[in-house]
Amino acid sequence: MRRSLLVTAAAAISMVLLAMLVPMAILVRSYALEDRLARAALEVQAVETVVSGQDMGAVAVYVDRLNDADGHTQVTVLYPDGDGVGPQPGEDARVLDARNTGRARVDDVAGGSQILVPVSRGGSSALPAQTPVIRVVVDEPGLTSAVGVAWGLLAVLGLTLLAGSLVVVDRLGRSFVQPIRRLAEHTQSFERPGAVTPLAAVEGPPEVQELAGAVARLVGRIELLLARERESVADLSHRLRTPVTALRLRVEAVADPDLRDRLGSDLDALQATVDEIVREARRSEREGLDPRTDAVAVLADRVRHWAPLAEDQGRPYDVDLAARGPLLRVSRADLEALVDVLLDNVFSHTADTDAVRITLTASDDRVDLVVEDAGPGLPAGLDAIGRGASGAGSTGLGLSIAVRTAEDSGGEVTTGRSDMGGARVAVTLRTA
Amino acid sequence: MDKASGGAPLGRYGRGVAEVLIIEDDDRIRPLLVRGLRELGHTVTSAPTGMTGLQLAVDSSPDLVVLDLGLPDVDGTQVLSMLRAVSTVPVIIASARDDDPSLVGALDSGADDYVVKPFTSAQLDARVRAVLRRAATGRERPATLTVGGLTVDLAGRRVHLDGQEVELTPREFDLLAHLAERPGEVVTKRDLLVEVWRQPWGGSDKTVDVHLSWLRRKLGETAATPRYLTTVRGVGVRLTAPDGDT
């Protein structure tokens, strides 16, 4: 934003300066040319006096002295018989016009202007054939003249104004941008789990202070809601686990061991469901307001976490892990739980020596984790990824954790048979 | 409140009677716990509120207090703080709250152990006996455990093997410390899930296995060539000093 402000201001200020300085530069040059023309006119008057009263030789001496003295003007006297004094003798249509009409004229020529003044040496009845013409060519003022110095001063002035203006704009922009940046950094801290730190006093324009106030109020509201949610979850945990405890204690007192075991098994499933409900209710507390995780890094770490067990078992453990991938809106805990569920199933339901292969690939918008094994495969007809189903027959919620994590990210879980002979579970996680 | 006495003493805190005060507001759980612990040989007193429980703890001086955190009148943590101001009686927190802040807060406030609901009377009894054994020997936990060349500094949560420090994760440390407290004893994976992972129900043996594998790596051994950690197939795992070490 600060850079955009600077670029915009630089463009606007440059245009204003150009609109002001360019005409000024042209004006300076025009004044300089007019000044030269005025001085040339004076010289013409002097030359006219000499031409009208002196012979060509005297005129030549005088003209040469003039031309030597002033490098910006070139005086030439063109006599009607074709003779001339001074540089570049020769006549053109303009000279003829001046001689024939007897009127002086000023013309623009390449590199400057020229003044043509006919000199009547026979009074008012002098014929054109008796009229020499004085031509004074005045060079346009260039960069080496005082105009160049003036233009340089104008350029320095313009650059100074531009730089000064940009400094002012930058300070102004910083006073806008820094409070907004602090505000943005503060809001980004919401992504991290844990307590939200209070926003320090924000200085800056009233609009930014107003925005900071609104954010602070929003944060307060969010904290209140989170606190209520935590209380609600604690209450939920209490309300669900207390009757389960009572059931546990009652089942423990059942005399018939078979009935006690059956009831205990049912209670295990109920307990797992309760734990899952509590865990799900704690999701926002666990994730923070805006979870973003380097899924590839977390998944790869967790896959490597299981490698020593495979090594201890003598189980081939083939991993192919992508080096990097996109940030996903999934918590680290959920990603780790996802890998744990998939690999726990493999280690629990295949022989120690059955190979396992884990492939982790990633593109800009998705991460794919495929776990395959050389075990017996999933039982026929089992809806392994259905909520509440499990090949483990223990908690009944094994793959549903992976399914929910994948679906929450916009992805999916698919199961099938691997070319290794056993089960294949593919998890797709997406960025949106 | 009620008070009931169980069977004859079978040995001070080995497998016998202790005077236990249960402070629990739930009318379904409280009598069941009273009955369950009574059947296990304890003398049990109970109170449904924090203040009555506190009064009873001061008046009757029980051997141990089982305290629920979610009480109707005063939060259990406050009851614990007030109790600690006047008594050193061992306290086991029995709560449905299983979040770390609640657990850490209770232990920091002076609780001796923490058991998460749901639990059975037998599990609570095991905790009661363990806490009372520690209290009877006049110690919380030894500061350092030594098994062969392995030294586990419980207070500093550091482990040294043959004089070299071993970097462990918190879970690996808890696992090793639990085994080091029972050298030579086969500890089942279920016990480890209950005591180290605090998962009395559910949990997977493989979770324990993978942490044991990491622990082996860090102790410089493998399952095929064990030194300290020996797996007893189908039973559990045992921590012993290698042959030749003391």
Interface residues (C-beta under 8 A of the other chain):
Chain A: A234 S237 H238 L240 R241 T242 P243 V244 T245 A246 L247 R248 L249 R250 E252 A253 L267 D268 Q271 A272 D275 V278 R282 H305 W306 P308 L309 E311 D312 Q313 G314 D340 L343 D344 F347 S348 S394 T395
Chain B: D26 R28 I29 L32 L33 R35 G36 G70 A96 R97 D98 D99 S102 V116 K117 P118 F119 T120 S121 A122 W201 G202 S204 D205 K206 T207 D209 V210 S213 W214 R216 R217 T222 A223 A224
